């Protein structure tokens, strides 16, 4: 069963090993666990719905609680406290595009707001109900999850928007194909959600971002259905696919998604290499990306992330031996772990491996074979579960991310880390901060930063700590040529920073599009764009 | 000197060899040359400008004639006849973004239309002045052609929008880089034009379309400048880069373009392979594209194009020997020429070649080494010059193109070819039609069709023939799941077919964007969207 107040399946537990707890204790002081509300207590706080029962939706308190929040840190705090403030008045589970259109009509007739809901994995407040005079109807696409067509010549698959990562892959794999889109949220997040928020998967280096995979489909809007036909490419004017991508439920509800799939690869391997220091590691990964070696994944942890990962891995004896070996080979303190993957046919993979190894060796890289790569692949979706046991140990963990051009990566990364490290200095609190680059391009890279801090005395004060941290980093990003998000989207948490990034005319353009598709401002108000209506 | 009434430099002549003329005569009957107007006669037809002289523009008749038409077949006919009908009232040559903003202000103050003008190579009527009550000011970006910044870490180059292909490449090559964007119009077309019309280059398989190369820049609009910041990727909402791309001058005038460049490759080769028949050739190229072999170029001519190319190549003795050899190896009548390229480092190129050869051999491919590949590379920009000597021999040549998903490529290709072959049947005229695929993707392919026919007794009747041909093919494309353009853009010639392709809501969306950026409808009216204002 899925956790109601945390990440993933309740049966899946990722332990914090003893030396991991010690490691954090040394850096942050002893943890402080805040008391969790029970499900019953949380349910008791769900107010009476402002909507009368209807065949198209449920006003059940349990449904409404389970669809009230995503997985951001403020969401986490609200769920653990059991006090969410706002809840949807009802949750609909349409099974067809026609039912989505009926819900749009209902919203118009009964003066409702609508919130499209995929897997509920937003970490930026996308699906949180606004504090609105209008009743709020959350529209879960969970029942529209089937592969409805597969064009094996064109490698095009048609899905319902609510198909989760495992639902997408299992239906494709049964036919010999893969989408190859693996965001860390893959177990729960959905195809429609990926499109609506411009998701990127861990193997984007091979398969592309969702922008490259999304071939077309249908967006149901208040102005009618927007059909995006599938073409491999087109010069027929501005690309409206790119207006659906990232619309975050503001322009409409996606009712069908057509994606570009691939034949399952014959061979796939992941490898670990330690680079002696960050400056060399950064040059190595940049030049590797720019050399177009056909790798399927590249991820570089900075020195603190490398140290933290080794501390949290368990197996201290093995780690100690590894570190001894690495030191002998020139990768001691300050070393950085680079993981890379090759996917495809064996001969090509062998050549790509050869090129990557030779390239990294020139930067002092110590190759360690497939062991760490296998570990990465096994654990690739497990990191979000760790929040649970960190919380139980009395620590709060959150992540944030951006992307920027290579000439700015190191500068921006340092500014972000410093902004987080210093953000709680006035309270005398330390923050443990570390970073990796995991989506690399010829032009630049994503920057993905994790920060760990201690809760304050109560929930409100803990949320205030988070706000200081989040604001410090977000302002730093947009003030220094970073995008407010490379892969998480805008939601409500990042919306205040968008103007700085895009400028006034771009914001007016998005607003004009919103008014075009949704003249009464009913769709997901407050997400992406500032709220402008009741 | 550039030809005033045809393609390219006047000094460059591509001959029609004798056996080429014989080949066409057999298929179409004897040619009929229509009389060309002299430049003096054409200049005499330029009417008095409706604009008074101004420091920001020229009202000179020669300037106005040279910027009145592009390179579509109707443009060709108008120029050869010397009767263009509409002319710009003036031509501006701004040198800075500030001067572009002054021109926008002038257009507002004096009630003008503005037509942004790159290299004048449109084959879809993009830059033809409308028959408008408002005076028309054409804005040539030719003087804004410099590389103004090069970020060698991020591989980002900043150019003025008017840089032509050779200006782009020569400035980059001096620093060791290439953009790698080589449309057939490369000698004359410009970076800003490529962005505005979603151009695709012959090596898009390696470098991507202009959509992948355009990183950001500035669009000067009536609502202010739209600045597109450069990020390697972003999830910060809908991508407004993709609204600038393909806007065809309707939303604003591009004043600066930032592009993603590449280090010059160490090695590049092109190869020729003959496949025994079209069905096998089509399967071979599809599977090669879908196997992700890192090739830089793939082009497959169908049987009639292969036959025509060999007839037009000259050297009949050598061709006869080649055909004898090919027949012995199983590629006789119906054979199809596939050209492919590898670009990058030598080891990778060797492996890609090995994979491509093995793959094509399985489909009966006869490998002929680099000779035909070299010929292709030498002649890659020469095809447009051939129109001149075909015209002189009494034949008209035009091309059109689309893209569709693989499962539809063969079907649509046949429908297009048939629609052209039959279009002049009522007049008893034959049309020589042939096709290649030159931009391949996992999902599908472009389809590029050439058609040759004889002029009628006069210019008006010849234009009427072209209209029948063009309409038959265009309607066939949009009625059968093709895009109205893969690489030429919409302009005025394709605008009537866009509604069928995109549907009413998409058209309203483009219209809403046009009204947002250009509320008075002054920018390039009639291009992309139907004209809706005076």
Interface residues (C-beta under 8 A of the other chain):
Chain A: X151 X153 X154 X155 X156 X197 X198 X199 X200 X209 X211 X215 X221 X223 X224 X225 X226 X227 X228 X229 X230 X231 X232 X233 X234 X235 X236 X237 X238 X239 X240 X241 X242 X243 X244 X245 X246 X247 X248 X260 X262 X263 X286 X290 X291 X292 X293 X294 X344 X345 X347 X348 X351 X355 X403 X404 X405 X406 X407 X408 X439 X440 X441 X442 X443 X444 X445 X446 X481 X482 X483 X484 X485 X486 X487 X488 X489 X490 X494 X498 X501 X502 X503 X504 X505 X506 X508 X509 X510 X512 X513 X516 X517 X528
Chain B: X151 X153 X154 X155 X156 X197 X198 X199 X200 X209 X211 X215 X221 X223 X224 X225 X226 X227 X228 X229 X230 X231 X232 X233 X234 X235 X236 X237 X238 X239 X240 X241 X242 X243 X244 X245 X246 X247 X248 X260 X262 X263 X286 X290 X291 X292 X293 X294 X344 X345 X347 X348 X351 X355 X403 X404 X405 X406 X407 X408 X439 X440 X441 X442 X443 X444 X445 X446 X481 X482 X483 X484 X485 X486 X487 X488 X489 X490 X494 X498 X501 X502 X503 X504 X505 X506 X508 X509 X510 X512 X513 X516 X517 X528
